[in-house]
Amino acid sequence: MDVRGSGNEGSPVLRSQEAVRGGEGPEQAVPCRECLEQERLSDRRYRLQRVPGGRVALPVLEEKLSQLCLPPEVPCELVRIQLSRPERCEGRWALSPSATSVLQDPVPSRAARRRTPAQRLRDELRPLLGASWSEELERDVPHAWQRHGDLVLLSQDSFRAEPWERLGKDDPHRPCAAPVRPRCCPHSSYLPGCCAAGSALWETVASALGARRVARRGRVMPDGMRTPSVTLLLGQHGWVEHVDNGIRYTFDVTKCMFSPGNITEKLRVASLPCSGEVVVDLYAGIGYFTLPFLVHAGAAFVHACEWNSHAVEALHRTLLLNGVRDRCHIHAGDSRQLQLQDVADRVNLGLIPSSEQGWPVACRVLKKDTGGVLHIHHNVETPPVLLAEQGSAEAASPGGEAQHPAEDCEKEVLGARLRPEWQQWAEATATRIQGLLAELHGRPWRSSVLHIEAVKSYAPHVHHLVLDLECRPVLPL
């Protein structure tokens, strides 16, 4: 049974429902339903329905009609109910005026109303392929995705099988929808006519997931800017708006990365006591940390450095969206060439796998008379931990598996389940920074490890860490 619209605004299209009409009343339909379920022909998305004449219709899977062979003792017949193309009305399905009272909308089953988005996606895709649907194709349908407003971003391995690729190709005879300027980007330089034509596959994906646009990730380009390789499959532009901890970010998904895995660090930055401080963000991107410093942490001013022109544009628009553009200066270009010095109370070095190339710049921009705090991001290799090396609480974890610190990184505090390798990296970094500051200013400095934060597991046995390092000049006696 299928009542989805054709998506074509031309002449009315007839959609058919397949149903087995059983005997008089629901009681007589029970044997027929049991037979259909046993043969796996029943369409569990819909409930049994009464039809004129006091009979009951049982939904069946259209793609399996060729397998339908009911025993003669089951009093039923196969009926094809023709439905005029439904018109969408205030978010609900309603029959067009040409329909008669005999035509009914199918009623979703209780199980269908409890479907997860992933299940709903599969149920909507199945009729597109009919009898060619297979378990292999089902495995090619994603279980998870990123959502940015009305755009769904699929993983790079989604819908790669040949039948999906064939369905996903644009129809050259299909007119492209009228271009629409991105609502979140009033200053967009978007050119009319630059859009991706839709297809049955991507329109179905969008409808099932409650989206209007669909894109698919590729591999991140090795250009030093982590430029994403994203293909827009349905829609006219890649600009989206994403709300994170009350902050509105806007960016083009085809040009800029957005890392949801850094949410714990963004929340932590938002809680830092930065009132009245000047902050330098050496690797600002679209403003992952620049905005939390300004909006929540109370920084007086932020110098944001970024060399990706697309990220610079996104950062500019994001600052405007959040009303803090006047408290931030964007330094476009290579942060290693930054001309600032002696201005910062705090420096953020949010680059992985290593921000080491920015350490000399960070030391130079710190206030020479009072110093400040560096937030140094780095990927640290951590050898696997054996159960015998762990405490009894960890050894008694469910299933007998070792509890990995990165899996519970929001609970990481200095001295609590802190890996020796992390402490060794922090101390070595503190020593290196202390030496850079002493060489730069010609007098001794001290550096103190305030905190080590485990942000996430970056790869097997590799953790993304942040070191909060306090750096102060040693005052003469």
CORGI-V290471 format. One record per run of one state. SS is the DSSP state (H for helix, E for strand, - for the rest). FROM is the first residue (numbers start at 1). LEN is the number of residues. If there is no record, write none. Layout:
ss=[SS & SS]
from=[FROM & FROM]
len=[LEN & LEN]
//
This chain:
ss=[- & E & H & - & E & - & E & - & E & - & E & - & H & - & E & - & E & - & E & - & E & - & H & - & H & - & H & - & E & - & E & - & H & - & E & - & H & - & E & - & E & - & E & - & E & - & H & - & E & - & H & - & E & - & H & - & H & E & - & H & - & E & - & E & - & E & - & H & E & - & E & - & H & - & H & - & H & - & H & - & E & - & E & - & H & - & E & - & E & -]
from=[1 & 14 & 25 & 39 & 42 & 43 & 46 & 47 & 49 & 52 & 55 & 61 & 62 & 68 & 77 & 85 & 87 & 90 & 92 & 95 & 108 & 109 & 110 & 114 & 117 & 133 & 135 & 140 & 146 & 149 & 151 & 155 & 162 & 169 & 196 & 197 & 200 & 209 & 213 & 218 & 230 & 236 & 239 & 245 & 247 & 253 & 260 & 271 & 278 & 282 & 290 & 296 & 301 & 307 & 309 & 322 & 325 & 328 & 333 & 335 & 338 & 344 & 345 & 346 & 350 & 354 & 355 & 356 & 366 & 367 & 372 & 382 & 387 & 390 & 392 & 396 & 398 & 401 & 405 & 412 & 413 & 414 & 416 & 417 & 420 & 442 & 445 & 460 & 462 & 474]
len=[13 & 11 & 14 & 3 & 1 & 3 & 1 & 2 & 3 & 3 & 6 & 1 & 6 & 9 & 8 & 2 & 3 & 2 & 3 & 13 & 1 & 1 & 4 & 3 & 16 & 2 & 5 & 6 & 3 & 2 & 4 & 7 & 7 & 27 & 1 & 3 & 9 & 4 & 5 & 12 & 6 & 3 & 6 & 2 & 6 & 7 & 11 & 7 & 4 & 8 & 6 & 5 & 6 & 2 & 13 & 3 & 3 & 5 & 2 & 3 & 6 & 1 & 1 & 4 & 4 & 1 & 1 & 10 & 1 & 5 & 10 & 5 & 3 & 2 & 4 & 2 & 3 & 4 & 7 & 1 & 1 & 2 & 1 & 3 & 22 & 3 & 15 & 2 & 12 & 4]
//
